Structures are given as structure tokens and as C-alpha cells.
């Protein structure tokens, strides 16, 4: 598979502005996702200032920004405010709140109001089905399934993701997103089953430069790396 044969859209996932802008300079990247955990991890203190700064820098590609309330009425208030920050915003709504209560009623209300959504933290077919029924056929929506977390439990996510593609296939404005990929191979797996989007960290996306690399040469470079690092460390066997 060659990069120019990929049909899937590549999104960059992160919260570091420098890293985001590095990916923004890459024409292969067509959107961006972030979340409160990523933002907190690098020390972002003001959510709104960060989000608005990001949207000033990126106005021509999709940017997903997440609500963080746990009560649905407050989720709705936050969603409407976030949506007002830019026409390219997709508002991330968790598939449930922390009590496991479905967000489907809120998803339906927001979608019918014309809010572009990114439904996040999905890990089951049942959740995909409930979200699919709540979406509007007239409003764009991203359905983010955390395939990497599914794989972390020892379950192959590909069959579930394939079924997810089928479930959403009758909605022309709904796109399935492969979230939390663990390796670059996931990009090609997602593309092969017809997933419309995959979002990945910069570390994974930078490996796109390895696509098509000669494996014999890659092997030699690996041996060279081991040798170089051993010499640098001054290792010796008497």
C-alpha cells in the first residue's frame, strides 16, 4: 500500500501547540482532535484560551474540542458555546456520562440543532447503534470508536470496526473514526475496512515516512543503531 492510495482521512491527536502546528504543515493531515486529558498532561490551565488560540491558527480543517461536564444540561451549554467558536469545530460529546447514562438524547438534540458532533469514548457495537439512531441525516457527525483500547483488552477491533462502518453506512453525514491507534499499521487496517477517519498522535503519524521502506535496509539500519549506541555507552566485555 502506498500513501497516495489511502482513502482514509488522517487527523492528528494532541494538545501541544508546536506539535499541532508541525502536523498542520503536513498536507496529509486533514483534521485535529484533542481532549482534556491531553491538555492537562502538558499543563494547559485555561481551556477556553487554548481552544480559541488553536482555532485562530487552524481555520480550514476540522478541529474536535470536547465538553467536560458530567450533567447533560451543562454538557449542552458547553457544547453550544464551543460550537460558536468556529465553523470548523466538531464538539466532542462522550457516549455516556461518568454514571454510564447514555448521551443519546443530548446527541439527538444537538444534532437536530445543527451542531457538528464528534461522539467519543465508544467501545461497543451497542453504543455505535444507539449513537447512529440519535444522529441527524442533515448534520455532519464523527463517531469515534476507541479501537486501540479495544485491542488493549485482547480483542481484535477490526471486526467491530467493520460492523461499525456498516451501521453508519446509511447516513451520508456520519463518519466512523478509528481512535487510539497503537501503531501505523492501524492506518492501513482502518482504510481497508472503509473507516473514514483515523486520529493518531504525532509519534505515530511521523512513521508515515517509513511506508514503503526497504526492509533489508531497515534491518541494516537497526543493527547500525544497536552498534552505535553500544559504542556511545562505552560498553565492554572483558
C-alpha positions in Angstrom: 0.0 0.0 0.0 1.2 3.5 -0.9 0.3 6.7 0.9 -1.3 8.2 -2.2 -3.6 5.2 -2.3 -5.1 5.8 1.1 -8.8 6.9 1.1 -9.0 7.5 4.8 -8.6 11.0 6.3 -5.7 11.4 8.7 -6.3 13.5 11.9 -3.6 14.5 14.4 -4.4 13.9 18.1 -2.7 16.1 20.7 -2.6 19.3 22.7 0.9 20.6 22.2 0.6 23.7 20.0 4.0 23.3 18.5 3.3 19.7 17.7 -0.1 20.5 16.3 1.3 23.2 14.0 4.0 20.8 12.8 1.3 18.5 11.7 -0.7 21.4 10.2 2.2 22.0 7.8 1.7 18.4 6.5 -0.9 18.4 3.7 -1.7 14.7 4.5 -3.3 15.8 7.8 -6.9 17.0 7.3 -8.1 17.5 10.9 -7.2 17.6 14.6 -8.5 16.2 17.8 -7.7 16.8 21.4 -9.2 16.1 24.8 -9.0 17.4 28.5 -6.6 14.6 29.4 -4.1 15.5 26.8 -4.4 19.2 27.7 -3.9 18.6 31.4 -1.0 16.3 30.7 1.1 19.1 29.2 -0.1 21.7 31.8 -2.7 23.7 29.9 -4.5 25.7 32.6 -7.2 27.7 30.7 -9.3 25.5 28.4 -11.0 28.4 26.5 -7.8 30.4 25.9 -6.1 27.3 24.5 -9.1 26.3 22.3 -9.6 29.8 20.8 -5.9 30.2 20.1 -5.9 26.8 18.3 -8.9 27.9 16.2 -7.2 31.2 15.3 -4.3 29.2 13.9 -6.4 26.5 12.2 -9.5 27.7 10.3 -9.5 25.5 7.2 -9.5 21.9 8.8 -11.7 20.1 11.3 -10.9 20.7 15.0 -12.6 18.5 17.6 -13.0 20.1 21.1 -14.5 18.2 24.0 -17.1 19.1 26.7 -16.1 18.1 30.2 -19.3 18.4 32.2 -21.0 15.3 33.7 -24.6 16.6 33.8 -26.3 16.7 30.5 -27.8 20.2 30.8 -24.3 21.5 31.4 -22.9 19.4 28.6 -25.4 21.0 26.3 -24.5 24.5 27.5 -20.8 23.8 26.9 -21.4 22.2 23.6 -23.3 25.2 22.2 -20.6 27.6 23.4 -17.8 25.5 22.0 -19.6 25.2 18.7 -19.9 29.0 18.5 -16.1 29.4 18.5 -15.6 28.3 14.9 -17.3 26.9 11.8 -14.7 24.1 11.6 -15.4 22.9 15.2 -16.7 19.4 15.9 -18.0 19.3 19.5 -16.9 16.1 21.3 -19.6 14.5 23.4 -18.8 11.4 25.5 -21.0 8.5 24.7 -22.1 8.3 28.3 -21.5 10.4 31.5 -19.5 9.0 34.4 -22.5 7.2 35.7 -22.9 5.3 32.5 -26.0 7.1 31.4 -26.4 7.3 27.6 -25.8 10.7 26.0 -28.1 9.7 23.1 -30.9 12.1 24.0 -28.5 15.0 24.1 -26.7 13.9 20.9 -30.1 13.9 19.1 -31.0 17.3 20.4 -27.7 18.9 19.4 -27.6 17.1 16.0 -31.1 18.3 15.2 -30.0 21.8 16.2 -27.3 21.7 13.5 -24.3 21.2 15.9 -21.4 19.2 14.2 -20.5 16.5 16.7 -17.8 14.0 17.5 -19.2 11.3 19.7 -16.3 10.0 21.7 -15.2 7.1 24.0 -17.2 4.5 22.2 -16.1 0.9 22.7 -19.0 -1.3 21.8 -21.4 -2.1 18.9 -24.4 -1.4 21.1 -23.0 2.2 21.6 -22.5 2.7 17.9 -26.1 1.6 17.2 -27.5 4.0 19.8 -25.5 6.9 18.6 -26.4 6.1 14.9 -30.1 6.3 15.8 -29.6 9.6 17.5 -27.7 11.4 14.7 -29.3 13.6 12.1 -29.1 12.9 8.5 -28.6 16.6 7.8 -25.8 17.4 10.3 -22.2 16.2 10.0 -21.0 13.9 12.8 -18.0 11.8 13.7 -18.4 8.6 15.6 -15.1 7.9 17.4 -14.6 4.3 18.4 -11.5 3.6 20.6 -10.2 0.7 18.6 -6.8 0.8 20.4 -8.5 0.4 23.8 -10.5 -2.5 22.5 -7.2 -4.1 21.4 -5.7 -3.4 24.8 -8.3 -5.9 26.2 -7.1 -8.7 23.9 -9.9 -8.3 21.5 -9.3 -7.7 17.7 -11.1 -4.4 17.0 -11.2 -4.9 13.2 -14.5 -7.0 13.1 -16.2 -4.5 15.4 -15.0 -1.5 13.3 -16.1 -3.2 10.1 -19.5 -3.7 11.5 -19.5 0.0 12.7 -18.9 1.0 9.1 -22.0 -0.9 8.0 -24.1 0.5 10.8 -23.4 4.1 9.8 -23.4 3.5 6.0 -27.0 4.7 5.5 -26.1 8.2 7.0 -24.2 10.3 4.4 -23.1 12.7 7.1 -21.8 10.3 9.6 -18.1 9.2 9.6 -16.5 6.4 11.6 -13.3 7.4 13.3 -10.7 4.8 14.4 -9.4 6.3 17.7 -6.4 5.5 19.9 -4.3 3.6 17.3 -1.3 1.8 18.7 0.8 1.5 15.5 0.9 2.8 12.0 -0.4 -0.5 10.7 -3.8 0.6 12.1 -4.0 3.3 9.5 -4.0 0.7 6.7 -6.3 -1.6 8.6 -8.8 1.2 9.1 -8.5 2.2 5.5 -9.1 -1.3 4.3 -12.4 -1.7 6.1 -13.7 1.6 4.9 -13.3 3.7 8.0 -13.5 7.3 7.0 -11.1 8.8 9.6 -8.3 7.8 11.9 -6.8 10.1 14.5 -3.3 9.5 15.8 -0.5 11.1 17.9 2.4 12.8 16.2 4.7 9.9 17.2 2.6 7.5 15.1 2.0 9.9 12.2 5.7 10.6 11.8 6.1 6.9 11.0 4.3 7.7 7.7 7.8 8.3 6.3 8.6 4.6 6.8 5.8 3.5 4.4 7.4 1.5 1.6 10.8 1.4 3.1 13.1 -1.4 2.0 13.1 -3.9 4.9 16.6 -5.2 4.2 17.9 -1.7 4.5 15.8 -1.1 7.6 17.3 -4.2 9.2 20.8 -2.9 8.5 20.0 0.5 10.0 18.6 -1.2 13.1 21.9 -3.2 13.5 23.8 0.1 13.0 21.7 1.7 15.7 22.5 -1.0 18.2 26.2 -0.8 17.4 26.3 3.0 17.6 24.5 3.0 21.0 26.8 0.4 22.5 29.9 2.3 21.4 28.5 5.6 22.7 27.7 3.9 26.1 31.3 2.6 26.3 30.1 -1.0 26.8 32.9 -3.6 27.1 33.0 -7.4 27.7 36.3 -8.5 29.4 
